[in-house]
């Protein structure tokens, strides 16, 4: 972690804000931020589907979501559209580390998807179930959403948001995970599955994409991210200031 995480955040290179959105500082009076609840909740944060456990406060959910979005925006700025998706993930992880998250190394491996004719949303279910564990997986909102995705409107706002943020010049990259408050040590902990679809071109409808198309490959890495509530609260004002202009275009609630 950098010695001055706040200075690091304020100096971090990000893309230009979307047209019509104010630059820094973020004015809450002009843009309505996404809502965060008390109970189990799932949100789309750019190219990430994030699920929050009941112990994570609304303030912590907002702060964690903003951190995830900051890392994505910085990775978008630092890498070219033609770059390998692994270069994107390198920057993504580096940003989280520099703002106070302890990141356990993620090693990408080829996925052994049983049915490459199925959509990506089906192919990643075993990955998430194994990562979360049977009990947590059975109660997972994200798993329920992915399992029932075929019955959902592909033009749903959160799917459109996620799809736009996930596409890459040579495939797609996205993250799926859960964020919990550990009652044993009080730390905010995230389990993350980082996924990359390696293809010969940019793809659309990422979650519905069939891996058999163009012989695309799915690469998967699992990671653990940890931050103290105190550090999260300390870094959040600077992070919120930087990501504010991007919120409406990148964060949305997921409804079953």
C-alpha positions in Angstrom: 0.0 0.0 0.0 1.2 3.5 -0.8 2.2 5.7 2.2 -0.4 8.3 1.2 -3.5 6.5 -0.1 -5.6 9.7 -0.2 -3.0 11.5 -2.3 -2.7 8.4 -4.5 -6.5 8.4 -5.1 -6.6 12.2 -5.9 -3.7 11.8 -8.4 -4.9 8.6 -10.0 -5.5 8.9 -13.8 -9.1 8.1 -14.7 -11.0 8.4 -18.0 -12.9 11.6 -18.9 -16.3 11.7 -17.1 -19.3 10.8 -19.3 -20.9 13.6 -21.3 -23.2 15.7 -19.2 -21.7 14.6 -15.9 -19.8 17.1 -13.7 -16.1 16.7 -13.2 -14.7 16.8 -9.6 -15.9 17.5 -7.0 -19.0 15.3 -7.1 -22.1 17.2 -6.2 -24.8 15.0 -4.7 -27.4 17.7 -5.3 -27.1 17.1 -9.1 -26.7 13.3 -9.2 -28.6 10.7 -7.3 -26.3 8.0 -5.9 -27.4 4.4 -5.9 -29.2 3.2 -2.8 -27.7 0.7 -0.4 -29.8 -1.3 2.0 -29.4 -3.1 5.4 -30.2 -6.7 4.4 -28.8 -9.0 1.8 -28.3 -7.0 -1.4 -26.6 -7.3 -4.8 -25.5 -4.5 -7.1 -23.8 -4.2 -10.5 -20.7 -2.1 -10.1 -19.4 -1.6 -13.6 -18.0 -5.0 -14.6 -18.6 -6.5 -11.2 -21.6 -8.2 -9.7 -21.2 -7.6 -5.9 -23.2 -9.2 -3.2 -23.3 -7.8 0.4 -24.0 -9.8 3.5 -26.3 -8.4 6.3 -23.4 -7.4 8.5 -22.1 -4.8 6.1 -23.5 -1.4 6.8 -25.0 0.8 4.0 -22.0 3.2 4.4 -19.5 0.3 4.0 -21.4 -1.0 1.0 -21.2 2.4 -0.7 -17.5 2.7 0.2 -16.6 -0.8 -1.1 -18.6 -0.3 -4.3 -16.8 3.0 -4.9 -13.4 1.3 -4.4 -14.3 -1.4 -6.9 -15.4 1.2 -9.4 -12.3 3.3 -8.9 -10.1 0.3 -9.6 -12.0 -0.5 -12.8 -11.9 3.1 -14.1 -8.1 3.3 -13.4 -7.6 0.0 -15.2 -9.6 1.2 -18.2 -7.5 4.4 -18.3 -4.1 2.5 -17.9 -4.7 -0.1 -20.6 -5.5 0.1 -24.3 -8.5 -1.7 -25.7 -6.2 -4.0 -27.6 -4.3 -5.0 -24.5 -4.6 -8.5 -23.0 -7.2 -8.6 -20.2 -4.6 -9.8 -17.8 -2.9 -6.4 -18.1 -6.3 -4.8 -17.1 -6.5 -7.1 -14.0 -2.9 -6.2 -13.0 -3.8 -2.5 -12.7 -7.2 -3.3 -11.1 -5.5 -5.2 -8.3 -2.7 -2.7 -7.9 -5.2 0.1 -7.3 -7.1 -1.8 -4.6 -3.8 -2.6 -2.9 -2.7 1.1 -3.0 -5.9 2.3 -1.3 -5.7 -0.1 1.6 -7.1 -3.5 0.5 -5.0 -6.5 1.3 -5.2 -8.6 -1.8 -4.3 -12.3 -1.9 -2.6 -13.2 -5.2 -4.9 -14.4 -8.0 -3.6 -16.9 -10.5 -5.7 -17.3 -13.7 -6.4 -20.8 -14.9 -8.4 -22.2 -17.8 -11.9 -23.1 -16.7 -13.1 -26.7 -17.2 -16.6 -25.7 -18.2 -18.7 -28.8 -18.7 -20.9 -27.4 -21.4 -19.5 -24.8 -23.7 -22.8 -24.6 -25.4 -24.3 -23.1 -22.3 -24.2 -19.4 -21.7 -21.4 -17.9 -19.5 -23.9 -17.3 -16.7 -24.3 -21.1 -16.4 -20.6 -21.9 -16.9 -19.6 -19.7 -13.9 -22.1 -21.1 -11.4 -19.9 -24.0 -10.3 -17.0 -21.5 -9.8 -19.1 -19.4 -7.6 -20.6 -22.3 -5.7 -17.1 -23.7 -4.9 -15.8 -20.2 -3.9 -18.7 -19.3 -1.6 -19.2 -22.8 -0.1 -22.5 -24.8 -0.1 -24.2 -22.8 2.6 -23.5 -19.4 1.3 -24.1 -20.4 -2.2 -27.6 -21.7 -1.4 -28.5 -18.2 0.0 -26.6 -16.2 -2.7 -28.6 -13.5 -4.5 -26.1 -13.4 -7.3 -26.3 -17.2 -7.9 -30.1 -17.0 -7.9 -30.0 -14.2 -10.4 -27.5 -16.0 -12.7 -29.5 -19.3 -12.4 -32.7 -17.6 -13.5 -31.1 -15.2 -16.0 -32.7 -16.9 -19.0 -36.1 -15.8 -17.8 -35.0 -12.2 -17.3 -35.1 -9.3 -19.8 -31.7 -9.1 -21.5 -32.3 -5.3 -21.8 -32.7 -4.9 -18.0 -30.8 -1.7 -16.9 -28.3 -3.6 -14.7 -27.6 -6.1 -17.4 -27.0 -3.3 -20.0 -24.7 -1.5 -17.5 -22.8 -4.7 -16.7 -22.5 -5.7 -20.4 -21.2 -2.3 -21.4 -18.5 -2.3 -18.7 -17.4 -5.9 -19.3 -16.7 -5.9 -23.0 -13.1 -5.9 -24.2 -11.5 -5.6 -27.6 -10.7 -9.4 -27.5 -13.4 -10.8 -25.4 -14.7 -9.7 -22.0 -13.6 -9.3 -18.4 -15.8 -9.2 -15.3 -15.8 -10.0 -11.6 -18.4 -11.7 -9.3 -18.1 -11.9 -5.6 -19.4 -11.3 -2.1 -18.5 -8.8 0.6 -19.0 -9.7 4.3 -18.2 -8.2 7.7 -16.3 -10.9 9.6 -17.7 -10.9 13.2 -14.5 -12.6 14.5 -12.2 -9.7 13.7 -14.4 -6.9 12.4 -12.8 -6.8 9.0 -14.6 -6.2 5.7 -13.8 -9.2 3.6 -14.5 -9.9 -0.1 -14.4 -13.1 -2.0 -13.9 -12.5 -5.7 -14.0 -14.6 -8.8 -12.2 -12.7 -11.6 -13.1 -14.0 -15.0 -11.9 -13.4 -18.6 -13.4 -14.5 -21.8 -10.6 -14.8 -24.3 -12.0 -14.4 -27.9 -10.9 -13.1 -31.2 -13.2 -10.0 -31.0 -15.2 -7.9 -28.6 -18.4 -9.7 -27.6 -21.8 -8.5 -26.4 -24.4 -10.0 -24.1 -21.5 -11.3 -22.0 -23.6 -13.4 -19.6 -25.5 -15.0 -22.4 -22.4 -15.6 -24.6 -21.7 -19.3 -25.5 -18.1 -20.3 -25.1 -18.4 -22.5 -28.2 -18.6 -19.3 -30.3 -15.3 -18.7 -32.0 -13.7 -21.3 -29.7 -13.6 -18.7 -26.9 -11.9 -19.7 -23.6 -12.9 -18.8 -20.1 -10.1 -18.0 -17.6 -10.9 -17.9 -13.9 -9.0 -16.7 -10.8 -10.2 -16.5 -7.2 -9.1 -14.0 -4.7 -9.6 -12.7 -1.2 -9.7 -8.9 -0.4 -9.6 -7.5 3.1 -9.8 -4.0 4.6 -10.5 -2.6 8.0 -13.7 -0.5 8.5 -11.5 2.3 9.7 -9.3 2.3 6.6 -12.4 2.0 4.4 -14.0 5.0 6.1 -10.8 7.0 5.9 -10.2 6.5 2.1 -13.9 6.8 1.1 -14.3 10.6 0.8 -11.4 10.8 -1.7 -12.6 7.8 -3.6 -16.2 9.1 -3.7 -15.0 12.4 -5.1 -13.2 10.7 -8.0 -15.9 8.2 -8.9 -18.9 10.6 -8.4 -19.3 11.6 -12.0 -19.3 8.0 -13.1 -21.9 6.6 -10.6 -25.1 6.8 -12.7 -23.5 5.0 -15.6 -21.8 2.3 -13.6 -23.7 1.3 -10.4 -27.2 -0.2 -10.3 -29.2 -2.4 -8.0 -30.0 -5.9 -9.0 -33.5 -7.1 -8.4 -34.6 -10.8 -8.5 
